[in-house]
């Protein structure tokens, strides 16, 4: 298991990001933070344990920032803290270690100096992947495994052709990608 420590600057930053995302998703409200609006806010299906935590959690100051007060909140705030950590981690870019050089897979090979950029911060987001061939894939990024990105509900845009819905899951190798767009919710 890979343990990710949530500490230091990330404490306040991730709580702040979650707060901005929630504020950006509230109806008939605007946010003063254009970055949160650009991310499109955040919503979830009804989940009583998270709903109670979000409705009753109290804040406490830690230095120049504020965090959820797990011990001082009247109800269990742990579900909200866990959701905040997950959203914070998934919306923060990370670099993955070098790929192994001794065991290439059937789908790709790698060199020791080939660092793989992770796209975890885009998981569960709708993205447009522009391939080096000129074709574009618009869909939900559902998983990354090494240099492979997995998309669902994909529409394929190829020059001179009508957009086509893909059946099933599409797997794209990182080396085939020109760039990735995350459309701004508008």
VENVEN-V749440 format. One record per pair of residues at least 24 apart in sequence whose ideal C-beta (glycine too) atoms are under 7 Angstrom apart, sorted by the first residue. I is the first residue (numbers start at 1). J is the second residue. Records with the same first field share a line. If there is no record, write none. Layout:
# VENVEN-V749440
I->J, J
This chain:
# VENVEN-V749440
4->89
6->85
10->88
11->62, 65, 67
12->65, 66, 67
14->84, 85, 88
15->66, 67, 68, 84
17->87, 88, 91
18->84, 87, 88
21->87
38->184
40->185
42->87
49->79
50->79, 80, 83
53->77, 79, 80
54->80
90->120, 121, 123
91->121
92->121
93->121
94->118, 120
99->146, 147
107->148, 173
108->147, 173
116->146, 147, 174
118->144
119->144, 149, 180
120->144
122->182
125->182
126->183
127->180, 181, 182
128->181, 183
129->172, 177, 180
130->178, 179
131->176, 177, 178
132->176, 178
134->159
137->170, 172
139->170
147->173, 174, 175
148->173
149->174
